[in-house]
Amino acid sequence: MVDGVSANGLDFERCYRAVATRDVRFDGHFVTAVRTTGIYCRPSCPAITPKRTNVTFLPTAAAAQQSGFRACRRCLPDAAPGSPLWNTRADLAARAMRLIADGTIERGGVPALAGALGYSQRQLTRVLTAELGAGPLALARAHRAHTARLLIQTTRMPMSDIAFAAGFASIRQFNDTVREVFAVSPTTLREEARRLRGDTLPATNGMLTLRLPYREPLDRSWLEWFLSSHAVPGLELWEDGTYTRSLRTPHGHATVRLSVQAGHVRAGLALHDMRDLAPTVARLRHLLDLDADPIGIDESLAAGFRGPAITPGIRVPGCLDGPELLLRTMIGQQISVSAAATHTARLVEALGDNVNGPVPRLFPTAETIAERGAEVLTGPARRTASILSAARALASGELSLHAGRTAGDVRRDLLALDGVGPWTADYVTMRLLADPDILLHTDLVVRQGAALFGIDLTDTARWAPWRSYLSMHLWKRALAERTAPARATNGSAKVSVRQ
């Protein structure tokens, strides 16, 4: 430790102050490992604050487990919102964590993870151990333990099914991991949860209902507007404050229902294959930007604004699938949001696989669009040709869009495509990678918002590294200004603008 900063980059004094004040804002940023009890907790744990000499701070639950600590069953440190560092950092460790959360190791092992990141397994293990206190297998194991605990305590699923869904290779491995991480058997863990809440869990009936935590505040109106205004009939549905859609998953497909509640997002998931639970949850958190640190972001952005204050807790919507994001964005270029939804709905109806249910279609694969998109796509011939060209690049593997890539590499590859300009490249990169520092300075609505705030878009360095959030604030301000006359006349209004 040098000047109070540990080898893993954590400031001891800052961490200890957060623990002493039980500051919930730091939940997910690090864990507190108490040597005298052998337990690790989230910073806001209500237990008595441990003595300085008895604690160490670690960046991940996996690091704590690797060091022999057990998870606190009172504060459930694995249930905290995820670390915002995996979005703000673009180094190897951060990119690896995104792919581990998406289940890359469960599907292809460490070789698949190393291959996606462009490193050898040895290099990857060395970097992750140095940065995060645990190697890739230990990090993946921590994710499996979290998924198992979640299912044990919130569903009636048989333990054998939970072991399979959480990604364990055997029942024995599942039992051993749960006992090691939580110091009790899976059955005891479920019984403890039942005693606390009462026997109130409904039968799953094929639909799991989960609570996805986030850090307050959260600008609910912005997320709800974004989801509702971009909903594509047949693929997505917005009704009574609930967003429903079908999506492809690594082993099949799923239907999800999302509604924002106080302190959490209520998520209903119907999975074709239970092995897809963890990656689906990770993608939903990414879509809604639930791991952001809104207070820190808002404080950094507030300086320099004129006029109305910025809305607390705005989020940058992510995506559920990289290829879908690119192709939908290209379909929507130079037309309104409603027109883009119409064109996309026609494509989904004609080429998307039918999965029944309230949203019966999946977005077509890049392979299908490359082969048959010309039969369905309408509009300018050059735009259609560009979409088909992008679909062929995705289908062949020439273009790869996943969360383990760097922003510079993704933007370069997108700009190399015919028909993709700076706006599309920046917009897709921002949403694909949850990159916090992309200013959409060429966007007309962003420019209008900047004029209303009196911001010079050529001089925004003081808002780094949060310029993606700045873009959202400028968008929202301009949209609010557009709808103000309608609200004054009618009491409410719907916004329609290209994004």
N, C-alpha and C positions, 0 to 999 in steps of 0.2 A: 504494500500500500504506500502511495506517495501523496503527501499533503491531503490525506483523507480520502483519496480516490483509489478504489481497489483495482486489481488487475483486470476485472471485467468492466471497468469504466463507471461503476456506481459510486456516487459520493456518499460516504458513510453518514456524515452529519445531516445532509439533506434527507436521506432515507430515514434516519432515526427520528427526525422531527416529524416526518409524515406518519410514522408509526405511533409516536407519542401523542399526536393530535387525532389519530384514527382518520386520516384524510382520505376519503373515498376516491379522490381524483387520482391517486397513485395506484389504485387497484389495477393489476395487470401490467404495470410498469416493471415491478420486481416482486420478489417474495422474501419474507423474513424467516430465516431458519434459526431456531432456538436450540442451542446445543444441549441445554440442561433437560429439555423435554424430548428432543429428537423429532420435533414437529415443525412444519413450515406453514406460514399463514399469509394471508393478504394483508397489506398495510392497515386496513381499517378494521381488522379483527377486534371484537369487543373484549377479548381477554385482557388481563392485566399486562401492562407494558413490560416487556422483559428488560433486565438490566443490560446496559451497553456491552458489558464484558461477555455476555452470554449469546449475543446475536451476530449473525453474518447475513449479508444481503446478496441475493443471487438473481440473475436476470430471468431465469425460467424455472418453472416447476420441474422440468426434466433435470436441471442442474441440481436442484434440491434432492430429488429422488436418487440421482446418481451418487450423491454424497451420503445417502442412507437416511434422509429425513422422510417422515410420513406426513401426508396431507392432513391439515386440521379439519375435523368433521363438523366444527362449529361455524367457521367462516367460509369453508369450501373454496380455497384459493383457486382451484381449477375452474370455478364457475364465474370468475371475474371477467369483465370485458377483455379482449385480447390486447396485447401491447401495441400502441400506436407506432412504435419504432419500425415495425415491418413495412409501413408505408413511407415514413419519412426517410428511412435509410434505404439506399439502393445498392448496398454492398452484397457480397456473396452470402453472408449469414442471413440477411433479411430476405433475400430472394429464395434461399433454401427454405426458410420458415413458411413462406407462402405456399410453396409446393408441397411441403410436408403436411400442412393443414388441408391441402386438397387431396391427400391420400396417395401421393405419388409412390411412396415407399411401400404401402400396402399392395399396390397394383404391380409394381415392378422392382421393388427392392432398392437398395442403395445404388446399384448400377444405373437404374432408370433416373434417379435423382441427379446423380453426378453427370450423366449424359445430357440431361435437359439444361444443366447449368454450364456445361462445357469444361468441367474439371475432372481430374482423376478422383477415384474414391478415396485414395490416401490424402490428397490435398484437401478435399472437402471435409473429411473427418478431422483433420488437423485444425482447419480454420474454425469449424463449428465448436470444437472442444475448447479452443482458446477464447472464442468470442462469447459463447453461450454456456460454457461449463458442461456440455454434454455433446456426444456425437450424434449422427443422424438416426441411428437405431434407438438410442435412448430418447431422443426428441419424439420420434414416432410412437414409442411406447407410452410416453406421457399423454399423447393425444388419444391413444386407445384407452388408457385408464380413465380419462375424462369422459369419453363417450360411454364407456361402460357404467361409470358412476351415474351419469345422467339418465341412462335407460333403467338402471336398477331402481333409482329413487322416484322416477316420474312415470313409469309404465308398469303394466302387469305382464310384460313379456316374460316367457320362460327364460331361465338363466342360460340355457344352451343357445337359444336364439340371440340373446344379448351378446354372448361371446362371439358368435358369428358376425353379428352386425357391427361390433366394435373393431373387428379386424384381427382377432386373435386366431392363431392357427389351431388351437385345441382348447378344450374345456379346462384342462389342467393348467395351461399357460394363463388362461383367464383368471382362474381361482388364485393362482400364485401371485399374479400381478396385483389383483385387488387387495389381497392380504398384505402384500408388501407396501403398497402405496397408502392404504387407508387403515391398516392394522386390524382389520376385521374381515370376516368372510363376506361374500356377496349377500348371503341370506341375512346376516346381521345388519349390513348396511341398509337393506330394504326395510327390515323391521324397525330400525331406528327412525327412518323417514316416515313410516306408517304411523308410529306413535306420535310424532310431532304434528302431523297434519290430520290424523284420523284416516280411516280407510275410505278415502273419497275419490280415488282414481277410477275413472270410467274405463270400460273395456276399450281397447284400441280400435277394433273393427277396421283395421287396415290404415287408420289415420293416427299418427303420433302428434301430440300437441306439446310444444316446447315453449319455454320463455327464453328469449335471446336478450341478455342484458346489454345496456349501453351506458355511457357516461352522460349525465345531465350537464347542461340542457341539450335538448334536441328540437330543432325547428320542424315540428311535425307537418305544418302546412306546406313547406317546401317539398319534402319527400312525397307527400300525398299528391301535390300538384304534378310533380314530375312523373310519378307512376301512372296516374290517371290520364294525363294528357297524351302520353306516349303509348297507351295500351292498344294492342293490335287485336281486333276481333278474331276469335277462333284460337288465338294463342294466349291472350291475356284478357282479364276481366277486372274491372273496377266497379265495386258495388257496395254501398253502405259502409264505406271506410275500409274495405278489405280488398287487397290485391291478390288475385288468383292467376296462376299460369302453370303451364306444363313446360318441362325442360328435359333435355337429355342429361343423363348421368353416366358415370363410367361403366356401369353394368346394366344400363337400361334407360329408364325414364322415371320422372316423379311429377306429382302435382303438388304445388305449394300454395298455402293461403297465409297472407301476412297482414297484420293490423298493428298499428303503433299504439301502445298503451303507456301509462305513466311508469317509467323506469325500465320497461322492457318492450320487446316486440313479440306479440303472440304469433307463433308459427305453427301451422298445421301442415304435416307432410304425409303424403301417401306415396310410398316408395315401391317401385317394382322389385327392387333388390335391396335388402336391409344393409348390405355392405356399403351402400351409397349414402348412409346417414351422415357421417362426419364430413365428407366433402360437400354434400348439399348444404349443410349448416354453414360451413365456411364460405360458400358462395353467396348464401343469403346475407351473411354479415358483411361481405364485401359489397354486395349490391347496395345496401343501405348505409354503408360507411359507419358501422356500429362501433368500431374500435378507435375512432378518432378521439382526440383530447380537446373537446370544444372550448373549455375555459382558456387553456393555453393559446389556442388558435385565435379566439376572439380578442384576447388581450393584445396579441401581437398585431392584429389587423386594425383594431380600434384607433390606434394613433394615425393621424393624418386624414381622417374622414371629416368632411364638412356636412352640415345639414343634419338630416335624421340619423340617429344612431343605427348601427348595423344590427340585424336580427340575431340574437344569441343562438348558438347551436346549429348553424346551417351545416349541411352535409354535402359532400360531393358524391353523387350516385355512381356506383361502380357498375359491374355487369355480371351476368351469369355464364356467359360463353363468349370467348374472344372472337371467333369467326362470325357468329351471329351479330355481334356488336358492329364489326366492320361492314358487313353486307347491309345491315339495316341503315347504318349511317350513310352509306353510298346511295341507297335507294332514296333517302330523304334529302339529298343534296339539292339545294335551290328550289325546294318546294315547302309548303307549310307542313306543320306537324300532322294535321288531319289528313292531308293528301298523302303524306308518307305512310300513315296508318292504313289508308285504303289500298295503296299499291302493295304494301307488305302483306296485308290480309289476303289479297288475291293470290300472291305467291304461296303463302302458307296453306290456303285452301287447296290449291292445285298440286303442290309438291310435298307438303308436310305429312308425316306419318300420322295416322289416326290412332289416338289412345283413349277415345271416349271421354266421358266426364264433362264437367262444366266448361272446360277449355279443351276441346277435343283434339287439337293438333299440336305437333312439335314443329319447331322451325326446321325447314329443310336443311339437310347436310350440304356442305360445300360441294361434295361430289355430285349430288342430285342437281343443284343449281347449275354447276358447270355443264352438266349433260343436257338438262332440259329447261334451263332458265329462259332461253331465247323464245320458247313457246308461250311463256307467261308474261314476262317483263314487258312493260310498255313505256312510252316516253321517248326522249331524244335517243337516237341510235348510238351516239357516242357514250352516253351514260350507261346504256344497256351493255355495250361492248366492254366498258370498264368494269362493271359488276361481274360479268362472266369471266373476264381475265383475272380478277381478284379471286373468284371462286376456284378457278383452275389452279392458281398459285397455292391456295389453301389446301386443295384436295391432293396436290402432288407433294406437299411438304416443303415446297420452295419457300413458302411464307409460314412462319410459326408464330402463333399468338397465344402466349400463356404468361402467367404471373411471375415466372422465374426469369424473365428477360429484363434487360435494362431499358430505360426510357430512350436512351440514345439509339440503341440497336433497333427497337421497335419503330421509332419515328423514321429512321433511315430506310428501313425496309418498306414502310408504308409509302413514303415519298417516291420510292422507285416504281410504284405501281402507276399505270396509266389512269388518269382521272382522279388521282388523290392529291389534293393540295395541302398547304400548311394547316388550314382549319381542320380538315378531316383527320390528318395525322395527329395533330395535337389533341383533338377531342377523343379519339380512340385511345391514344396513349394514356391520357389522363384517367379515363374510366377503366381501361384494362388493368393498369398497374396501381390504381389508387394513388397516382403520383400527386403530391400536394402542391407542387410548385410549377404548374403549367398555366400561363396566362393566355386566355383565348382572345388575344388583342386584335385579331382580324374579324371577330364576330361583330355583326352590326348591332345586336342588342347589348353586348358588352360595352361597345363604344358609346351607346346611348346612356347606359348606366353610369359610365365614367364621366360623361358630360354633366349628368345630374349631380354627381358627387364632387365635381370639380377636380377629377383625377387625370393627370397626364399619363397616358398608357406607355409613353416612352421612358418614363421615370418611375418605376415601381420596385426598385431593388429593396427599398425599406420594408416591403411586405414579404420578402423571401423568408422562409421557404413555403409560404402559404398562399401563393398566388392562384392556385386552383380554387381555393375557398373565396378569394377575392373575386374571381370570375363569377362564382355563384351569387355573391352579394350584388354584383353589378347587374347580372341578369335579373335577379329578383326585383331590384329597385326599378329597372326600366319597365319590367312587366307590370309592376304595381302602378307606375305612372300612366301606363297605357290604359289600365282598367279603371282608374280613378273616376273619370267622367261617367262610365257605365254604372259604377257602384253608386255614385251620387244620384243617378236617375232611377236605377232599378234595385239598388240595395245589394246586388251581387253581379258578378260577371265571370265569364270563362275566358281564359287566355289562349290565343292561338298564335304561335310564333315558331319559326324554324329554330331548332337547336341541334 
